[in-house]
């Protein structure tokens, strides 16, 4: 379902400004699977859940800004599942050098053998395409992890650098990345571990990639 809240024609000329409010709600992502087959490599029969995006596009073609909220329920794709997702975004200068903020909260996330009861993440994107992020992950056994780092996307590659990390177990004990440390990377964690070793070799005593 689509609903326009307010429309001003600002797309025809760069000298005019305006505002477009929008709401996009999809009650069943499985209903759009016939479009997914041709648009992405994602298997259409693995797509499930509902999602709603609402917000405003404002400014002119040269100073366009986008802000709003996103929410989803029972989202799943290729074996990855999120019971509930909520977030907000505020981006500026979309036509030239996008920058702004993004916040997300997810409940009951599973990806294969890996699962978390909740994930909170905040990211700040600057005009160069660099994103600084803070994330907190909680698992069902009482373990919480906090991560801080940066990410840069170029073409089809995303480079992630981890600046700091701390793990707290259920009894309150905390473990943090110290220098120099023995670093082990499993699957995607191997890429993160390798990035850390290349960017900050003084922090890594040894590196194991699995």
Secondary structure, 3 states (H helix, E strand, C coil): CEEEEECCCCCCCCCCCEEEEEEEEECCHHHHHHHHHHHCCCCHHHCEEEEEEEEEEEECCCCCEEEEEEEEEEEEECCEEEEEEEEEEEEECCCCCCEEEEEEEEEEEEECCEEEEEEEEEEEECCCCEEEEEEEEECCCCCEEEEEEEEEEECCEEEEEEEEEEEECCCCCEEECCCCEEEEECCHHHHHHHHHHHHCHHHEEEEEEC
